[in-house]
């Protein structure tokens, strides 16, 4: 049986670098519901250097882990005769503390214990590149692109049409696509749904879209600042909660000056843990080129009503669409770890009754009236804040955090001394 007719399963899981680790296995072999991997996937940087990171078993012979999945829950793949199995990482027959998807499930369970089901909408931004005369990556030629652009002047080769069609084919609901602030930048928004499905969808969508366009000869780059001097790309996380009857509990609780205790607590938690969240949601050296004052990127530790110059925006929409939006992150982050971090910070704010500072009424560009706190100047500084924030790291899982920090500190050393082109070349194949 050749590769064109063989039915196979592509087993995938996201590691701490948001790489889609996986294996192709025959469908009959996949009935066992697990695929084995080396735990060394949690011991390497983007440059494939091995780091003795906590929990990664480097000095213990690099033992096996398993990606455990449900054979009854395969998802359609975008390659011929291939279905997708999304796995949770297990070791010694129990969930591994390194698994971001398991960390997200734990964060969801904490909210569900309060009778609240987290609902998430993810908005990603990305640039498209094409090959230049010398084989280098250059910006995709979009002669008539502008923010909220659509049609052939913003996408002459129909690349976004192809990604949308493939997303529909594999059961991922698109809410909207459009060109963004700079050309050739695009905003890619997926359907609002429960937290785990939202992250599963975004993880698969990002991988699918990059692979589909790469086969066409293009690079879809989710780097937060792939080109110096123009707009950065973020990951905006929209959050609300449903009660046991499926009602949005924020429906009547996000109006100006009438926030519920739940909404106040969530916002307060996200603002309180702002610096630590940056380490998880802005996870690469290049992230901090995007996170600058006046860039409308979630730089400041503040919040506001329908305000794009703050870190936590209370949407102007009400009823079923009422929500808060966290604007700090970028798509280099694993959606599982990013959303788990947001849910955990929000949980701490609500559970511990953090005080909420006033809503920002400055313009967010030249004037900030409610805070002097902001994201750290670098990934290294952000990791320093993360190490000290024990309330937050305890909720995330200390082994996951310690492993992540070790890998990221090694990454910082690898990137040190590189110019902008060198940093792009380091990250671009993976993000």
N, C-alpha and C positions, 0 to 999 in steps of 0.2 A: 504494500500500500504506500503510495507516494505522498509527499507533503501536501499536495493539492486536494487529496481526498481523505486524508487521515483526520479524524476528529480528535482535537487535542484541547487541553486545558492550559491556560496561561495563569499560573499561580503568582499573585503579586502581593507585596506588602510594602509600606513606606517605612524607610529607616529614619534615623535622626537627621540625615541630610536631605530628606524628602526625595531620595532616589527610589525609583520603582524596582526594588529587588524582585527577582522572579525566576521561574522555571517553566518551560513547556513540558507537559507530561501527557501521555496518552489518556484518553477518557476513561478507559477501564481501570488504569492504574490509579486514577484520581478518586475512585470510589472509597478509598480509605480515609479521605477527608484531611490529608496532611501531606506536606512536602518538606523534605529535610534540607537544611542549609547549615552553613558554618556560622557560628556566633561572631566570627571575625568581621561580618558585615557591620558590626557595631564598634569596630576597632580601626576603621580606616577613614582617611580624609578623602576629599575630592581627588587629590593627587595620588591616592592609593598607598600612602604611607601608613604603616601600622603604628597605632598608638596604644599604649597599655592603659586604656580607659577603664574606669570602674565598671564591673559587670561584664566586660567583653571577653574575659577568659583567655587573654593573651598568654599569661604565665601558667595556664592550666590546660594547655594542649589544644586550645580553640575547639571546644566541644560542639556538638550539634545543637541546633534549635529546630523547631518545626513551625511552619506556617499552617495553622489549623483553619479549616474552612468547612462550610456546609455544602455537600454536593447537590443538595436540593435548592441552593441559592446562587447558582451560576448566573453571571451576567453576560449579555451579548458582547462579543469582541468585535474589533474593527479590522481584524485580519481574517483571511479566508479560513473556514472550518475551525474557528477558535472561539472558545468561550473563556470568560474571566472568572477566576476564583479569588476573592479578596480574603486574605488570611490575617488572623491574629497570631502574633509570635508567642510560642510556648517554649518552655524549657523544663525538662524533668516532669512533663505532663501537667504543667500548670502555667497560667499566663506569665510571660516574662515581664519583669519590671521595666525593661527597655522599650516595650511596645507602645508606640504613640496611640494606636487605635484602641488598645486596652485602657490607656490613661483617659482617653476621651469617654469610653464607656463608663468608667468610674465616675467621672465628672457629671455625666448625664444622670447616673443613678442617684447621686447626691441630691440633685434637683428633683428627680422623680419621687424621692422619699418625702419631699415636701408637697407632693401632689402637682408638680409643675413639670411639663415636658418642654425642654428647650427646642426652639425652632430657629433655624439659621438660614440666612441667604448670603451667598458669597459673590462678591464682585471683584474680578481680577482684571488687571491691565497688563498689556504686553506690547512689545515692538516686533515687527517683522523685518528680517534682513534677507538680502539676496546676494549672490556671488558677484564680486566686482571683476574687473578686467584681469586682475592678477590672482583671482581665486579667493580673495579676502572677503569677509562679510561686510556689506555696505547696506545702508538703509534701503528698504523696499521703495521703489519709485511710485509714489502716490501723488500725482501732480496737483490734484484738486482737493486734498484732504483738509479737513477743518474739524473742530470739535463738534460732535453729534453729526458727523457726515455719514452718508450712506451712498451706495451705488458705485458705478464703475470709476468715477474720478477718485474715490477714496480707496478702491480695491480693484485695480484694473485687471488683475489675473483671476478674480473671483475666488480668492483663497478663503475668505470668511464664509462665503456661500458653501464651499466644500466642507469646512469644519462644521457648520450648522447642520448640513445634510447628514454627515456622519454621526453627529450627536443624536439626532432624531432616530437614526437607524439603530443605535445601541441603547436607546431608552433614556437618554439624559435630556431633561427639559431645559431649554434655553429660555431665559426671560427676555434678554435683549443683547444685541451686538451693535456697536457703532464705533466710528473712529473717535479718538480722544484728542487731548489738547494739542499734542504735537504729531506731525506725520513722521513715520508710519506707525502710530500708536493706536491700539484698539482697546476698547472696554468689552469684557466678555462676562456677562452676568447670567448665572444659572438660577433655576427655579428655587423658590423658598420652600423648605421642607424640614423634617425633623433633623436634629443635629448630626446623627451618624450618617444618614443617607446623604445629607448635604456635603459632608466631607468625602464620603465614598465617591459621589458624583464628581466633585471637583478634582480629586486625585486622579480619577480615570480620565476626565475631560482634558486635563492639562497634559497627561501623557499621550492621549490619543491625538490631540491637536498638534503637538510637537512632532509626532511621528508622521502624521498625514502630510504636513507641510514639508517636512524634511525629505520625504520621498518625492515631493514636487521640486526640490532644490532650494527650499527656503528654510530659514531658521526663525521659529517663533520663540522669542526670548522674553522670559518673565523676570529678567534681571531688574532690580529696582532702579538702577541708573545706568543703563547700557551706553548712553551717549552723553558726554559732558555738555552742560550748557542748555539742555532742554529738559522738559518735564520728566519726572520720575514716574515709575509704575508701582501701584500699591495693591493691597488686598484688603478690601473693606468687608468687615464682618457685621452683618445685621442680625440682631438678636431680639427675640420675643419669647413668650411662654404660653403654652396652652394648658388649660385645666383638664380635668378628667372627661369633660364633655366636648373637648376640642375647641373651646372658646379662647380667643386671645385675651389673656388677663390684663394686657396693656391697653386694650381697646379704649378705655375711658380714663387712662391713667398717665397719659403723656402730654396733656394739654399744658400750655404755658401757665406756670405757677400753680399747677394742680397735680404734681407728680405723686404717684402712690409710694408707699414705703418700699415696695419691691423695686420700683424703678430707681428711686433715690439710692437705695442700697447698692444696686448693681453699678450705677454710675460712680458712686463713691469708691467702690472696690476697684474699678478700672482706673480711676484717677490716682488712688492711693498707691497702687502697684505699678504705676506707669513706667518707671525706669526698669523694673524687673521684666515687665511684659515686653519691653523693647528687645531684650536679649533673646526672647523666644520668637517674637513675631517679625523682628528685623534681624535675621540670623546670619548675615554675611557681612564682610567688610564693606562691600559696595552699598549695603543698605543705608549707611550713614552719610553717603553722598546725597541721597534723596531726602533724608530727615534733616531739614534745615528750617530756620525761622522764616516765616513768610511764604513757605512753599505749599501750604494747605495740605500737609502730609501727616498731621497728628503729632507734630513736634512738641507742642506745649502740653503740660499736664492739666487739661481743662476740659470743660464741656459747655454745650450751649444748645439753644433751640434752633433747629434748622440752620445750622452754622457750619460751613465747610472749613472754617479755619481752626477748628478745635479737634481734640482727640476723640471725644465721645459726643456724637451728634444725636439729639433727640429729633426724630423725623417729624416733619409737619403733617404727615399722613396720620389719620386716626382710624378707628374701627378695626377691621381685620388686618389692615396694613400697619398699624401702630407698632413702633419698634425703636430701638436705639441702634446706632451704627458706630462701630469702633473703626477708626481710620488710620491707625498707626502702622499696621503690618504690610508685608509685601509677599509676593508669591514664591520667594525662596524658602519660606517656611512650610513645613508639613501642615496641611490643613487640619490634621488630627491634633497635633501638638498645639497649633495656634488656637483652635477653638476650645480645646481642653484648658489652655491657659486663660482664655477669656472667661469661660464658665467658672473656673476656680477663683479667679480674682473677683468676679461679680458675686459669687457665693460668699466669699469672705466679707465683702462689703455689706451684704444683706444680713448675714448671720451675726457678725460682730457689731453691727450698727455704726459703721464708720460715719463720721460727720461729712456732709456734702458742702463744698464751697459754693459760692454764688455762680450762677451761669455767666459765661463770658459775654460781655457786651462791647468789647473792642472789636476792631475790624479783622483781627487775626493775622494781618499782614504787617502793618506798621505799629499797631497798638494792641497790647495785651493788658487787661486790667485786673485779672483775678489770680495770677500765679507768676512766680519766677522759676518754677520747676519745668524741666524739659528733658527730652531724651538725652542720654549721654552722648559725648562727642564721637565715640567709637564703639565698635563691638567689644573690644577689650574692657572698656569702662562699663559697658552694660552688663557684661558677665560678672564684674565685681559687685554691682548692685544685686544681681541675681543670687550670688553666693550668700549675701547677708540677709536676704529676705526669707527667713526660715518659715514663716507662716505660709507663704506662697509655695515654697519648694516642698514643704511637707505635704501639701495637697496634691502637687504634681507627682510626687514620688521621688525620694532622694536619689535612688540609684539612677533613674532616668536623667535627672538634672546633673548629677556628677559625671555621668558618661558624656552627656551633651557638652558640658563645659570643657572637658578634657579634649574632645575632638575639635571643638571650636578654637581653643587656645592653640592647638597645633596648626589649624587652618590659618590663624592670624600670622604665625611664624612663616608659613609657606608663602603668603601673599606679601609679606613685608618687603619693601624695596621695589615692588613692581609698579610701573607706571599704569595709566588708565588702560592702555592697549593690553598690557600684560594681565591686568585684572580681568578684563573682558575675556581674554583667551583662557584664563584659568577657570572661570565659571561658566562661560557660554555653552559648552557641550552638555551641561547638566541642568541648567535653569532657564 
